[in-house]
């Protein structure tokens, strides 16, 4: 039943992520063409800075929502849901406001020699409000995740993304075609979205000072504060290389790298991120209600299906990367295709942290998680400094992959003492070999037209995989058979 629930919620998240990703695919070619390569790199730097600041503002409390909701709902904590919602929401809102004010003021005193761009000081001030808005947004969407309200989560995510896309396009084409216009449109969108979602979620939740629980706030801080290091280190692990690239080889290289990296994130967001969003609330509740054996069984099955989907996505994107990047971002970014296999592999590994680190999350070992991610982020930065002079942006991508390998390996070793999840070597080899066959078959396809070549490669890759995977893997065959039976049932019903 839990595995079925995972498929249901993952499917829901996947649909939402697919629609959100589609919006990203629409905006991606617009932004890469409207902005210069250097401006696109600058956009990436500002986004990275906002990620770090928002991570500080959240104090790791968004993780507490997922961790404690199941226990409170089950009535084993002696705390009511009204106190839970009030304490978390007001606590996160207060910290978001504080960090926003501090950053807005302090950013104006950064020496210009550090900025290397006269526009940054104003842009930092303008975007500081997004720290507060995104902290509030994080509390609200994690309430939805904890409640497993995946449909509303999807509706909100998709509506916000397309509202923002529309406002940004109108702003860039008719009002202000620069980064100030882009971020002004973003601010308007996110404020409107948070006000609407907050009204829906918090109505009737008893949000008031009287329901604020200081003891529980201290508890979620104790759980969450170590996660600040985890949050910041995770951000540095994923975007810290941007600063090193900018410093060592310049803005144009950063723009190319950022475009290719963003493309990988768009693709990974369709399924890989969806699994991470769905799986943790399920195994937290499963652990509380059914114990260790069922939790381990669920995680083992989940990892198998994750590889069934994730590995062919890696191989497929690596095969079509040059055409896809050229079509989406323009020829000036084509060189970025060289980093796609490394970055996508890293993102695929990152998606397994919620599984291999389950024992750490369940047993509240947030300090251990933080130390692992901090170490991985430090390794990433050091490797960037070492490899970039020799391999350019490819060196940065290799550093990213090595760092994620290090993180997952250590997380698995640390978690095994509390909840052992074996490395699925058979699944890895099975789906890896099928994906390699698909990859080498697909890269042989070539036409004079890039779009035609891209479409032909994608069709060939899908056909090859869905033919081979069920032949060699029993569980994949069972999934396909259920899917065909369901489709047949729906068709007959109609």
N, C-alpha and C positions, 0 to 999 in steps of 0.2 A: 504493500500500500504506500509506503514511504517513497519507494522508487517511482511509483506511478505519480505520486504528488510532485516529485522532482521533475518528471517529464512535463507535467501540466504547467508548473510554475516556470520551468525553463522555457517551455514553448511560449508562454505568455510574455516573458521577458524578451525572448528572441524576436517575437513579432514587433514589440515596442522598439527594441534596439535596431531591428531592420529598418523600421520607418525613420527612426532618428538618424541612422547611418545614411539612409537615402538623402535626408536633408543635408548631411555632411558632404555627400557626393555632389549635391547641387551647389553648395556654397564653396566647396574646395576649388573648382576651376574658376569661379568668379574671383575669389580672393587672390589666387595665385596669378591671375591675369591683371587685376586692377592694381595690385601692389607690386612694387619691384621685389626682386629676390631679397635685397637687404631689408626692406620693410616687412616682408613676410617673416624673416628671421627675428626682427624686432618684436613683431606680434607674438612670436613664440616665447621670447624672453619675458614679456609682460605677463603672458599666461602662466609661465612657470613661477613667477614671483607671486601672483595671486594664489596659485595652488599652495605655495609654502605658507603664506600669511593665513589663508583660510584653515590650513592644517593646524597652525598654532591656535587660532581662535576657537576651533572646535574642542580643543583639549582632550581629544580622544573620546569624547562623550557619545559620539554617534555609534561607537562600538558597544557602549554600555546599553544602548537601546536594544540591540539584537541579543546581547548576552543576558539581560535581566527580564525582558518582557515575558518570556515563557514561564519563568518561575513565578512572577507576580500574577500573571493570568491564572496560573494553576493554584494560587492561593497559598503558596508555601513560604512566602516572604513576610507575611504580616503587614503588607503595605497595599493600599488600594490603587486602582488604576488612575484615579484622579490625581493622587499624589505623584504617581509615576510620570504622567504626562506633564504636569505643572513643573515639577522639579527639573526634568530634563530640558523642557522648552525654555523656561526662564533662565536656567543656568547657561545654556548655549547662547541665548539672545544677549545676555549681559556681557559675556566674554567677546562675542562678535562685535558689539558696540565699542568695547574698550580697545580692541586691537585695531579697529577701523580708525578711531581717533588718533591713536598713537602713530600708526603708519602714515596717515594723512599729514600729520605735522612733521614727523621725522624725515619723511621723504623729501621735504623741501630744503633740507640742510645737507643732503648728500653732495659731496664735492663734484663739480662738473667734470673733473678729470676722470672720475670713476664712471661717469655715465656714458661718455663718448658720443652722446647725442643730445642736442639741446631740447628735443621734444620730450624726453623721458620724464623730467621732473613734473611737468604738467600732466602727463599721462598717468603717472603714479598717483597724483592727487585725485584726478578724475576717477580712476578705477578703484580707489580705496573703498568706496561705498559698496563695491561688489563683495568685499570681505564679509561685511555684515549680512548682506542679502544671501550669500551662499552658505553662511553658517546656519541661518534660519532654514534655508532650503534643505540642508543636510538633515536637520532634525526632523523635518516633515516627511521627507522621502524615506527615512529610516523607520519612522513610525509605520509607514505603509509596508515596508519590507518585513518588519517584525510581525505585523498583523497578516502578512501574506496576501495583501490586497493588490495582487499583481495587475488586475485589470485597471484599477484606478491609477496605479503607478504608471502603467503604459499610457493611459489617456493623458495624464499630466505631462509626462516626458515628451510625448509626441507633440501635444498642443503647444507646449513652451518652445520646443525646437522650431516648429514651423512658424509660430508667431514671431519669434526672433529672426528667423530667416527672412520673412517678409519685411519686417521693419528695417533690418540691416540693408537689404537690397534697395528699398526705397530711399533710405538715407544716403547710401553710397552713390546712387545714380542721380539723385535729384537734389540733395542737400549738401553733403560734405563728403568728398571722395578721399578721405584720409583716415588715419587711425583714430583720431578724435571722433569722427562721425561713427566709425564702427563701434567704439566702446560706448558712446552715448546711446546708440540704438540698443546695445546689449543691456545697459543699465535699465532702460525703460522696460524692456521685455521681462527681465528677471524680477523686477519689483512687482509688476502686474501679476506675474505667475505666482509668486510667493503669497501675495495678498489673497488671491483666489483659493489656492490650495490650503492656506492657513485657515480660511473661513470654513472650508469643507471639513477638515480634519479636527480642528480644535473646538468646533461648536458642540456644546454639551459635555466637554471634557473637564469642566470645573477649573479652568485655568485662573488661579487667583493666588494672592500672597498667602492666604490661609492654608492652601493645600501644598505649599512649598515645604518639603521635608529636608531640613538641614542634615540630619544623620544620613539620609539616603544620598543627598548631594555629595557628602564627603565620601560615601562608598563608591559612587560612580566616578568621582574624581580619582580615588585611589586606583580604581580599575583603569580609568581612561588616561591619566597623566602619563604613565609609561608608554601609552600608545601615541603620545605626541611625538616622541622620538621615532616611533614606528612610522607615524604619518609623514613626518618631515623627511626621514631617511628614505621612505618609499618614494616620495616625490623627487628627492635628489637622485635616487636610483633611476627614476624614469626620465627626468628632465635635466638633471645636473650637467649632463654632457653638453647641453646647449651653451652654458657659460664657458666651458673649456674650449669648445670649437670657436666661439666668438673671439676669445682671447688669443688663440693660437693660430687660426688660419682664416679668420675674418667672417664678415657678415654674409657674403655670397655663398660660401660653403655651408654656413648655418642655415640659410634659406633652403638650399637643396636638401640638406639632411632633414630639416624639419618637415618639409613636404612629404618625403618618403616615409618618415616615421609616422606622420599623421595619417597617411594612407593605411599603414599597417594597423593603427589604432581604430580606424573606421571599420576595417574588415573584422578585427578581433572583437569589436563591440557587438557584432551580430549574434555570436554564439558564445564565445569564450567568456566574455563579461557576464552574459546571462546566467551561466552556470554558477559563477561566484555569487551573483546576487541571490540566486534561489537556494543554494545548497546550505549555507550556514544556518539560517533560521530553522530549516528542517532537521538537521542533525542535532541542533541544540535542544529542540523539543523532543526528538527521538531519544536522546540520552537521558533526559529528565523522566520520560514516561516508560521507556522500554529497556534501557540499560545498554551496557557496553557491547554485547554480542550483536544485537540488531544494528547498532550504530556502525560497528566495524563492517558488517555485511553491506550495509547501505553505501558506505564510503567506497568500498572495493568495487561495487557495481557501478557507482557514479564515475569513478576514475576510468573504468573500461570504456564507458560510453563517451566520456570526455575525449579520450584519445581517438575513438572512432570518428569523431567529428573534427577535432582540432588538428590532427596531423595532416589529413588531406587538405584542409584550408591552408596550412603552411606551404605544402607542396604546390598547390594550385596557384597561390598568390606569387610564389617565387617564379613559377613558369610564365605567368602573364604580366609580371611586374613592369617590364620595360614598356610594353604597349599601353597598359593601364595608366601608368604614371604620365606618359607622354600625352595621352588623350585627355586625361583629367586635368593635369597641371600645366601642360604645354611642353614643348621639346626642351626648353631651358632647364627643366628639372629631371630630364631623362637619366642623367648620371646617378641620380639617387637610387635607381633600381638596384644597384649593387649592394645596398645595405639591407634590402628587404628580407632575404633568408635569415640573416642574423637577428634583426629586430623582431621579426615575427616569431622566431623560435623563442626568444626571450619572453615575449608576451604570452606565448603558449605555456611556458614554464611558470610564469607568474600566476596564471590562472589556476594552477594546482596548489597554490599555497594554502587556500582554505581547506583543502583535502589533506595534504601531507602534514599540515600544522594543526589539524583538528584537536589533537590531544592537548596542545598548548592553549587553544582558545577555550575549550571546554573547562579546563582546570585553571583558568584565569592566569596563565603564565605570560602575562603581557610584557613583563620585563624581559623575559627570554626572547619573545618575538621582536621586541624593540632592538635588543642587542644584535640579533641576527641580521635584521634589515640595515641597521647602522653599519655593521661590518661589511655587508654587501655593497652599500652605497659608497663607503670609503674605498673599497677595492675598485669599484667602477670608476671613481674619479682618478685614482692612481693609474689604472690601466689606460684611461683616456690620455693622460699626460704622456705615458710611455708610448702608446701605439699611434696616436694621431700624427706625430712627425714622420712616421714610416709609411702609414697606410691611409692617411687623410681621414675622411668621414667613415670609411670602411673600418678603420681602426677603432673608432668610437662605437660602431655597431658591434664589433667583436667583443669589446669591453662590456657592453650591455649584456650580451649572451653569456659570457663567462660569469658575470656577477649574478645573474639569475640562476645559473647552474649551482653556484656556490650556495645561494640562499635556500633553494629547495632541498639540496642535499643535507644541509645542516638542520633545516626545519624538520625533515623526516627523521633524522637521528635523534634530535631533542624530543620530538613528540612521541617517538616509539616507546619510551619508558612509561608513558601514560596511556597511549592508544596506538598500537602498532598497525600501520597501513603498509603492506609490502609493496615494493616497486613492481609494477605490472610489466615485467620484461616480455612475457609472451604477447600481451596486447601491443606493447611498443614495437616489437619486431614484426608482428603480423600487419598492423596498420602502416608501419614504416615501409615495409617492402612493397605493399600495394601502392602506397603513395609515391614511392620512387618509380615504380613501373609507370604510373600515371604521368609523373613529371617528365620522364625521358621520352615518353610517347608524345606528350603535348608540345615540348620544345622543338620537335621536328616539324611542326606545322608552321608554315610561313606563307604569307601572301604579300602582294605589293601594297595593299591597303591595310593600315594599322587596325582600323576598326573591324574589318573583316577577319583579320588574323586573330584579334582578341576574341571575337564571338566564336570562331571555329575552335580555338583552344579551350574556351570555357565549356562548350558543348562536349567536346571530346573528353575532357577531364572528368566531367560529371558522369558521362556514360561509362567510361572505363571503371571508375570507382564503384558505382552502384551495381555493376556486373560482377566485379571481382570480390568485393568485401563480403557479400552474403555467401559466396562459395567457400570461403576459407574460415569464416568465423560464425559459430553457431548462434551466439547472442545477437549478432548483427542480422543474421537470417531471420531470427524470431521477430526482431523489431520491424524488418521489412514486411514479413508476412502479416503482422498485425496491422501495419499501415495499409497494405493492399486490401486486407479484409475490411478495414474501416472504410476505405474509399469505395469498395464494391457495395458495401451496405448503404452508404450515402447515395451512391449512384442509383441503386435499385429503389431506394426510398423516393428519390425524385422521379 
